[in-house]
């Protein structure tokens, strides 16, 4: 699949598809209040975490399916499923049916976040691959921000609009993606794939750093604005992370992704320590710290093609990255909530230092 020249229009179309995947979380989290009115007495918050649970359980399986069917077929299937499920959700069926639809949507989400970066890495020219992966690393934050701007009070229109966007991208990619865009096939995934992946450092190392980053990032942007008495940070911290993720793609042209990951965790620990003693400047130091943290995300995605030569292995590695990332987003917030405000930054410092050690060892093993 690799071309001497990067097909930027196709890369842009695939990135837009990533925004659909990001909005699959956002559209529900931004309409929880309305859903609570539609479904009184039901635990509507689980409609958000249902997608994360799918990632925890089946992230590796999604990587195996992508490697088996090929990214083109996987992406088109996932977009079609997302469009149909989104339209069904717009009807606002009974809550058990709505949750079942979210589970199906979670499967489509997983396929997208595994197949799209696998295909983008394969299409990019070698000199542009790190930058393309850095761009991909921003999909969730940009998708969240755009959805927050576009989603209004009408739940039905929000869900239907998302579904129509997915259908539009399905038609566009059906036309733009040549049928020859495929990867070497492998057998359908098995449960033993988990053991194989997590015994192979080049497959799991990118996901290890990404999972720790996801655990910290979501939890810290949730709690630190209030803990520092600076609620104005809430919309700024995710944007800082987006800038850092894209910057990683540029830096990875000169610094290996593995080095970027462990050294960024060290820098994050130092900046979190500085935040604790910065007084009135603490919010501004925190902005820098969360911006730097985005480098871990971008470098992790860039590390997948850096460590894995074949596209089928990249699909498996992206599956592990999706799985560990979902574990991180699922666990970080409740852990910090249980520890309390006084422990937020000390915990972040310890986690970053441990992360620097374990990711450094993992990447060293992967390259050896």
CORHUHU-V593524 format. One record per residue. N is the residue number from 0. RES is the residue in three letters. PSI is psi in whole degrees, -180 to 180 (999 if undefined). NEAR is the number of other C-alpha atoms within 8 Angstrom. Layout:
N|RES|PSI|NEAR ; N|RES|PSI|NEAR
This chain:
0|UNK|-26|7 ; 1|UNK|133|8 ; 2|UNK|150|8 ; 3|UNK|-19|6 ; 4|UNK|138|6 ; 5|UNK|126|10 ; 6|UNK|83|8 ; 7|UNK|-37|6 ; 8|UNK|-40|6 ; 9|UNK|-39|9 ; 10|UNK|-42|12 ; 11|UNK|-41|8 ; 12|UNK|-39|11 ; 13|UNK|-37|11 ; 14|UNK|-41|12 ; 15|UNK|-36|9 ; 16|UNK|-36|12 ; 17|UNK|-35|15 ; 18|UNK|-33|12 ; 19|UNK|-43|12 ; 20|UNK|-43|13 ; 21|UNK|-40|14 ; 22|UNK|-15|13 ; 23|UNK|-30|10 ; 24|UNK|-48|10 ; 25|UNK|-40|12 ; 26|UNK|-30|12 ; 27|UNK|-43|10 ; 28|UNK|-32|9 ; 29|UNK|-11|9 ; 30|UNK|20|10 ; 31|UNK|-39|10 ; 32|UNK|-43|7 ; 33|UNK|-38|9 ; 34|UNK|-36|10 ; 35|UNK|-32|11 ; 36|UNK|-34|7 ; 37|UNK|-36|6 ; 38|UNK|67|10 ; 39|UNK|136|6 ; 40|UNK|-9|5 ; 41|UNK|149|7 ; 42|UNK|77|6 ; 43|UNK|-22|10 ; 44|UNK|-28|8 ; 45|UNK|-16|7 ; 46|UNK|-26|11 ; 47|UNK|-52|11 ; 48|UNK|-13|9 ; 49|UNK|-37|12 ; 50|UNK|-39|15 ; 51|UNK|-38|13 ; 52|UNK|-41|10 ; 53|UNK|-40|13 ; 54|UNK|-40|15 ; 55|UNK|-44|12 ; 56|UNK|-37|7 ; 57|UNK|17|9 ; 58|UNK|-47|15 ; 59|UNK|-37|13 ; 60|UNK|-37|12 ; 61|UNK|-39|12 ; 62|UNK|-40|17 ; 63|UNK|-39|15 ; 64|UNK|-41|12 ; 65|UNK|-42|15 ; 66|UNK|-27|17 ; 67|UNK|-47|13 ; 68|UNK|-20|9 ; 69|UNK|145|13 ; 70|UNK|-34|15 ; 71|UNK|-53|12 ; 72|UNK|-40|8 ; 73|UNK|-44|14 ; 74|UNK|-46|12 ; 75|UNK|-41|11 ; 76|UNK|-46|9 ; 77|UNK|-39|13 ; 78|UNK|-42|14 ; 79|UNK|-44|11 ; 80|UNK|-41|11 ; 81|UNK|-39|13 ; 82|UNK|-46|14 ; 83|UNK|-43|9 ; 84|UNK|-41|13 ; 85|UNK|-41|13 ; 86|UNK|-39|11 ; 87|UNK|-37|10 ; 88|UNK|-33|13 ; 89|UNK|-22|12 ; 90|UNK|-19|7 ; 91|UNK|65|9 ; 92|UNK|177|8 ; 93|UNK|150|7 ; 94|UNK|-43|9 ; 95|UNK|-39|6 ; 96|UNK|-38|8 ; 97|UNK|-43|11 ; 98|UNK|-38|10 ; 99|UNK|-39|8 ; 100|UNK|-36|11 ; 101|UNK|-36|12 ; 102|UNK|-45|11 ; 103|UNK|-42|10 ; 104|UNK|-35|14 ; 105|UNK|-36|13 ; 106|UNK|-44|12 ; 107|UNK|-40|13 ; 108|UNK|-46|13 ; 109|UNK|-45|13 ; 110|UNK|-41|14 ; 111|UNK|-46|15 ; 112|UNK|-11|12 ; 113|UNK|-48|15 ; 114|UNK|-39|15 ; 115|UNK|-51|14 ; 116|UNK|-31|11 ; 117|UNK|-44|13 ; 118|UNK|-41|11 ; 119|UNK|-42|12 ; 120|UNK|-37|11 ; 121|UNK|-32|9 ; 122|UNK|-27|12 ; 123|UNK|143|14 ; 124|UNK|149|11 ; 125|UNK|-39|8 ; 126|UNK|-22|6 ; 127|UNK|-5|9 ; 128|UNK|-44|11 ; 129|UNK|-40|14 ; 130|UNK|-40|14 ; 131|UNK|-40|13 ; 132|UNK|-34|16 ; 133|UNK|-39|18 ; 134|UNK|-45|13 ; 135|UNK|-37|12 ; 136|UNK|-16|13 ; 137|UNK|0|13 ; 138|UNK|-39|12 ; 139|UNK|-47|12 ; 140|UNK|-43|12 ; 141|UNK|-41|11 ; 142|UNK|-40|15 ; 143|UNK|-47|11 ; 144|UNK|-44|8 ; 145|UNK|-41|8 ; 146|UNK|-39|11 ; 147|UNK|-33|9 ; 148|UNK|-35|6 ; 149|UNK|-29|6 ; 150|UNK|125|10 ; 151|UNK|-153|6 ; 152|UNK|-17|6 ; 153|UNK|106|7 ; 154|UNK|-43|11 ; 155|UNK|-45|10 ; 156|UNK|-35|8 ; 157|UNK|-48|12 ; 158|UNK|-40|13 ; 159|UNK|-38|12 ; 160|UNK|-41|8 ; 161|UNK|-41|12 ; 162|UNK|-41|14 ; 163|UNK|-35|9 ; 164|UNK|-43|10 ; 165|UNK|-41|14 ; 166|UNK|-40|11 ; 167|UNK|-44|8 ; 168|UNK|-32|12 ; 169|UNK|-48|11 ; 170|UNK|-40|8 ; 171|UNK|-45|9 ; 172|UNK|-30|11 ; 173|UNK|-36|8 ; 174|UNK|-39|7 ; 175|UNK|-34|7 ; 176|UNK|116|9 ; 177|UNK|147|6 ; 178|UNK|-20|6 ; 179|UNK|-7|4 ; 180|UNK|102|9 ; 181|UNK|174|9 ; 182|UNK|165|10 ; 183|UNK|132|9 ; 184|UNK|156|9 ; 185|UNK|166|8 ; 186|UNK|160|5 ; 187|UNK|149|7 ; 188|UNK|151|9 ; 189|UNK|164|6 ; 190|UNK|-28|7 ; 191|UNK|-16|6 ; 192|UNK|-33|11 ; 193|UNK|-46|8 ; 194|UNK|-41|8 ; 195|UNK|-45|8 ; 196|UNK|-47|13 ; 197|UNK|3|9 ; 198|UNK|2|6 ; 199|UNK|101|9 ; 200|UNK|-36|12 ; 201|UNK|-20|14 ; 202|UNK|-36|18 ; 203|UNK|-15|13 ; 204|UNK|-45|12 ; 205|UNK|-39|14 ; 206|UNK|-31|17 ; 207|UNK|-51|11 ; 208|UNK|-38|14 ; 209|UNK|-39|14 ; 210|UNK|-42|15 ; 211|UNK|-42|12 ; 212|UNK|-47|13 ; 213|UNK|-40|13 ; 214|UNK|-45|16 ; 215|UNK|-47|11 ; 216|UNK|-53|10 ; 217|UNK|-41|11 ; 218|UNK|-43|12 ; 219|UNK|-40|10 ; 220|UNK|-18|11 ; 221|UNK|-42|9 ; 222|UNK|-32|9 ; 223|UNK|-36|9 ; 224|UNK|-44|14 ; 225|UNK|-39|8 ; 226|UNK|-32|8 ; 227|UNK|-1|9 ; 228|UNK|33|6 ; 229|UNK|72|9 ; 230|UNK|-20|8 ; 231|UNK|-13|7 ; 232|UNK|-21|10 ; 233|UNK|-48|10 ; 234|UNK|-16|7 ; 235|UNK|-38|9 ; 236|UNK|-44|12 ; 237|UNK|-37|11 ; 238|UNK|-37|10 ; 239|UNK|-40|14 ; 240|UNK|-38|15 ; 241|UNK|-44|14 ; 242|UNK|-43|11 ; 243|UNK|-40|14 ; 244|UNK|-43|20 ; 245|UNK|-36|16 ; 246|UNK|-34|11 ; 247|UNK|-38|17 ; 248|UNK|-34|17 ; 249|UNK|-46|11 ; 250|UNK|-33|8 ; 251|UNK|-9|14 ; 252|UNK|-24|10 ; 253|UNK|-24|6 ; 254|UNK|133|8 ; 255|UNK|145|8 ; 256|UNK|-38|12 ; 257|UNK|-44|12 ; 258|UNK|-40|9 ; 259|UNK|-41|14 ; 260|UNK|-57|16 ; 261|UNK|-36|13 ; 262|UNK|-32|9 ; 263|UNK|-37|13 ; 264|UNK|-40|14 ; 265|UNK|-45|11 ; 266|UNK|-39|9 ; 267|UNK|-43|14 ; 268|UNK|-42|13 ; 269|UNK|-41|9 ; 270|UNK|-36|12 ; 271|UNK|-38|15 ; 272|UNK|-40|11 ; 273|UNK|-35|10 ; 274|UNK|-37|13 ; 275|UNK|-26|9 ; 276|UNK|8|7 ; 277|UNK|-7|9 ; 278|UNK|-128|7 ; 279|UNK|-17|5 ; 280|UNK|-1|8 ; 281|UNK|-44|13 ; 282|UNK|-36|12 ; 283|UNK|-36|7 ; 284|UNK|-38|13 ; 285|UNK|-39|11 ; 286|UNK|-45|12 ; 287|UNK|-43|10 ; 288|UNK|-44|11 ; 289|UNK|-30|14 ; 290|UNK|-44|16 ; 291|UNK|-37|14 ; 292|UNK|-30|16 ; 293|UNK|-23|16 ; 294|UNK|-36|17 ; 295|UNK|-44|17 ; 296|UNK|-49|14 ; 297|UNK|-41|20 ; 298|UNK|-33|19 ; 299|UNK|-45|15 ; 300|UNK|-38|14 ; 301|UNK|-28|16 ; 302|UNK|-24|11 ; 303|UNK|-56|14 ; 304|UNK|-23|11 ; 305|UNK|-38|8 ; 306|UNK|-23|10 ; 307|UNK|120|11 ; 308|UNK|-39|8 ; 309|UNK|149|6 ; 310|UNK|-28|14 ; 311|UNK|-37|13 ; 312|UNK|-34|11 ; 313|UNK|-37|14 ; 314|UNK|-42|15 ; 315|UNK|-41|14 ; 316|UNK|-40|16 ; 317|UNK|-32|16 ; 318|UNK|-44|15 ; 319|UNK|-38|15 ; 320|UNK|-42|15 ; 321|UNK|-42|16 ; 322|UNK|-50|15 ; 323|UNK|-34|13 ; 324|UNK|-40|15 ; 325|UNK|-35|14 ; 326|UNK|-41|13 ; 327|UNK|-48|14 ; 328|UNK|-29|14 ; 329|UNK|-33|12 ; 330|UNK|-32|9 ; 331|UNK|-47|13 ; 332|UNK|-49|13 ; 333|UNK|-31|8 ; 334|UNK|-49|8 ; 335|UNK|-36|12 ; 336|UNK|-38|8 ; 337|UNK|-33|6 ; 338|UNK|-33|9 ; 339|UNK|161|8 ; 340|UNK|-37|9 ; 341|UNK|-21|7 ; 342|UNK|-4|9 ; 343|UNK|-61|12 ; 344|UNK|-42|10 ; 345|UNK|-40|10 ; 346|UNK|-42|8 ; 347|UNK|-39|11 ; 348|UNK|-47|13 ; 349|UNK|-45|9 ; 350|UNK|-42|9 ; 351|UNK|-41|12 ; 352|UNK|-41|11 ; 353|UNK|-42|8 ; 354|UNK|-41|12 ; 355|UNK|-40|14 ; 356|UNK|-50|9 ; 357|UNK|-36|8 ; 358|UNK|-36|14 ; 359|UNK|-44|12 ; 360|UNK|-40|8 ; 361|UNK|-44|10 ; 362|UNK|-34|12 ; 363|UNK|-43|8 ; 364|UNK|-38|9 ; 365|UNK|-40|12 ; 366|UNK|-21|7 ; 367|UNK|999|4
